[in-house]
Amino acid sequence: MNPAEDGTKTCPPVDIQQYMAEWQNCGYEYRLWDGESMADHVRQQAPEFYDTYIRYDSWIKRCDAFRYIILYQMGGFYIDADTQKLGKLDELCRQPAILLQSSGIDIQWELKLSNCFMAASRYHPFFKFCMERLECSRDVCLVFAATGPDFLTNAYDQYPNKSKISIINEDKLPINHMASKSWVTAQADLIVSKYFIYFIIIIIITIIVILLVIVAIRWPKIQCLKQHYYSQAMRE
């Protein structure tokens, strides 16, 4: 897929151009998708998902969703543009579906998957299962939960026929994902901003509660003082 975040056609960085050229010349049919060709394909070949697709609030969500759709409809390998080719993929063609185990550590998941590399035979039911779950997660704010690795991991956890899917570590694959992850940085900034706002709100609420407690503790004394001044005023 074209790496431009707005989905337009653009010239990728030199290193990514080199990776892309390696995949173009490895003996497989190679397709590069951009925002226009992706939208056209979904509108024509998966119209039931088109409304969900165009209503995503970010380009990367459309990229994530599209890779599940295209793997189901066409099969083959999905590979991020920033992935270096280290060898042939021929041996992997014998597997009906392949998912990549994430190299990162996540306490939320016993098994965390990455969606930078996926493979499947055409019409594999797991990717149909993923497509059907896209509508439910469309309005989730964070990319990795709405359509990204967390979405994929959760779909795999809920999928009933895991025996038809092979999970492989990246070090067992002839690839090297360089993981530029500019969208992850943006998501991290979003998370920090969100929790900073929560932090400020909590501080304000805490201050208000403390003031109310102080007033409640001092209220009898305040009432006594008011009564005292009122009595003095009456005598005068």
C-alpha positions in Angstrom: 0.0 0.0 0.0 1.1 3.5 -0.6 2.6 4.9 2.6 1.1 8.4 2.3 -1.1 9.0 5.3 -3.8 10.9 3.3 -4.1 8.1 0.8 -2.8 10.1 -2.2 -0.1 9.0 -4.5 3.3 10.1 -3.3 7.0 9.1 -3.6 8.1 7.0 -0.7 11.4 7.4 1.0 14.4 6.0 -0.8 14.9 3.0 1.6 11.2 2.0 1.2 11.4 2.3 -2.6 14.3 -0.2 -2.4 12.3 -2.6 -0.4 9.3 -2.3 -2.7 11.6 -2.9 -5.7 12.9 -6.1 -4.1 9.4 -7.5 -3.9 8.5 -6.4 -7.4 11.4 -8.5 -8.8 10.9 -11.7 -6.8 8.8 -13.8 -9.2 5.4 -13.0 -7.6 2.5 -10.9 -8.9 3.0 -7.6 -7.2 0.3 -5.0 -6.5 0.7 -1.6 -4.9 -2.5 0.0 -3.6 -3.1 3.7 -3.1 -6.1 5.5 -1.6 -8.0 5.8 -4.9 -7.5 2.2 -6.0 -8.4 0.9 -2.5 -11.6 2.9 -2.4 -12.6 1.8 -5.9 -12.0 -1.8 -5.1 -14.0 -1.7 -1.9 -16.9 0.1 -3.6 -17.0 -2.3 -6.5 -16.0 -5.7 -4.9 -17.1 -5.3 -1.3 -20.0 -2.8 -1.4 -21.4 -4.1 1.9 -18.3 -2.7 3.6 -17.9 0.5 1.7 -19.9 2.7 4.2 -17.8 1.4 7.1 -14.6 1.9 5.0 -15.2 5.6 4.0 -16.4 6.5 7.5 -13.1 5.7 9.1 -11.5 8.8 10.6 -8.0 8.1 9.6 -6.0 6.7 6.6 -4.3 4.0 8.5 -7.6 2.5 9.6 -8.6 2.2 6.0 -5.2 0.5 5.2 -5.8 -1.9 8.0 -9.3 -2.7 7.0 -8.4 -3.0 3.4 -5.7 -5.7 4.0 -8.3 -8.0 5.6 -10.7 -7.4 2.7 -8.1 -8.0 0.0 -6.7 -11.1 1.6 -10.1 -12.6 1.8 -11.1 -11.8 -1.8 -7.8 -12.4 -3.5 -5.6 -14.4 -1.2 -1.8 -14.2 -1.3 0.6 -12.2 0.9 0.1 -8.9 2.5 3.4 -7.1 3.3 4.0 -3.6 4.7 5.9 -1.4 2.4 8.7 -0.9 5.0 9.5 -4.7 5.0 12.8 -5.9 3.6 12.8 -9.1 1.6 15.4 -11.6 2.9 14.4 -14.7 0.9 11.6 -16.5 -1.0 8.2 -17.1 0.4 7.6 -20.3 -1.6 7.6 -22.6 1.5 4.8 -20.5 3.1 2.4 -21.0 0.1 1.5 -24.5 1.5 -0.2 -22.9 4.6 -3.9 -22.0 4.3 -3.3 -18.9 6.5 -0.3 -17.3 8.3 -0.3 -14.7 11.0 2.8 -13.1 12.4 3.4 -13.2 16.2 4.4 -9.7 17.4 7.9 -9.4 18.8 6.7 -6.9 21.4 5.6 -7.7 25.0 2.0 -6.9 25.9 0.6 -7.9 29.3 -2.9 -7.7 27.9 -2.4 -10.6 25.5 -0.8 -14.1 26.0 -0.3 -14.1 22.2 0.0 -10.8 20.4 -0.2 -10.6 16.6 1.1 -8.1 14.1 -0.7 -7.2 10.9 2.4 -6.0 9.0 2.7 -9.5 7.3 -0.2 -11.9 6.7 -0.9 -14.6 4.2 -3.9 -16.6 3.2 -5.5 -18.7 0.5 -8.4 -17.0 -1.3 -11.6 -16.9 0.6 -10.1 -18.1 3.8 -12.9 -17.8 6.5 -10.7 -16.1 9.1 -10.4 -13.0 7.0 -14.1 -13.1 6.3 -14.5 -13.2 10.1 -12.3 -10.2 10.4 -14.3 -8.3 7.8 -17.5 -9.0 9.7 -16.0 -7.5 12.9 -14.9 -4.2 11.3 -18.3 -2.5 11.6 -18.4 -3.1 15.4 -15.0 -1.5 15.9 -15.3 1.3 13.4 -15.8 4.1 16.0 -13.1 2.9 18.3 -10.6 5.8 18.7 -7.3 4.1 18.8 -6.0 2.6 15.5 -4.5 -0.6 16.9 -7.8 -1.4 18.7 -10.1 -0.4 15.9 -8.4 -2.2 13.0 -4.7 -2.8 13.9 -2.8 -5.5 15.9 -5.2 -5.5 18.9 -8.1 -5.9 16.5 -6.4 -8.8 14.7 -5.4 -10.4 18.0 -8.9 -10.2 19.4 -10.4 -11.6 16.2 -8.0 -14.6 16.4 -8.9 -15.1 20.1 -12.6 -15.3 19.2 -12.1 -17.3 16.0 -13.4 -20.9 16.5 -11.1 -22.8 14.0 -7.6 -21.8 15.0 -6.2 -25.1 13.7 -6.4 -23.7 10.2 -4.1 -20.8 11.0 -0.3 -21.0 11.4 1.3 -18.5 13.8 4.9 -17.8 13.0 7.6 -15.6 14.6 9.3 -13.0 12.5 12.7 -14.6 12.9 11.3 -17.7 11.1 10.3 -15.7 8.1 12.5 -14.4 5.2 11.6 -10.8 6.0 12.7 -7.9 8.1 10.0 -5.4 9.1 11.7 -2.1 9.6 8.7 -0.7 11.5 8.8 3.0 10.9 5.5 3.3 12.8 4.8 7.0 12.3 1.1 6.2 13.1 2.1 4.6 16.4 3.8 7.8 17.4 0.7 9.7 16.6 -1.4 7.2 18.6 1.0 7.5 21.5 0.6 11.3 21.4 -3.1 10.9 21.4 -3.0 8.6 24.4 -0.7 11.0 26.3 -3.0 13.9 25.5 -6.1 12.0 26.6 -4.7 10.9 29.9 -3.2 14.4 30.5 -6.8 15.7 30.2 -8.0 13.1 32.6 -5.2 14.0 35.0 -6.2 17.7 34.9 -9.9 16.8 35.5 -9.0 14.6 38.4 -6.9 17.4 40.0 -9.8 19.9 39.6 -12.3 17.5 41.1 -9.9 16.7 44.0 -9.4 20.4 44.7 -13.2 20.9 44.7 -13.7 17.9 47.1 -11.0 19.3 49.4 -12.7 22.7 49.5 -16.1 21.1 50.2 -14.6 19.0 53.0 -12.9 22.1 54.6 -16.2 24.0 54.4 -18.1 21.1 55.9 -15.6 20.9 58.8 -15.7 24.6 59.4 -19.4 25.0 58.8 -20.5 24.8 62.5 -17.8 27.4 63.4 -18.9 29.6 60.5 -22.5 29.4 61.8 -21.4 30.3 65.3 -19.5 33.3 64.0 -22.5 34.4 62.0 -24.8 34.0 65.1 -22.3 35.9 67.2 -22.0 38.8 64.7 -25.8 38.8 64.3 -26.3 39.0 68.1 -23.8 41.9 68.4 -25.6 43.7 65.6 -29.0 43.2 67.4 -27.6 44.6 70.7 -26.2 47.7 68.9 
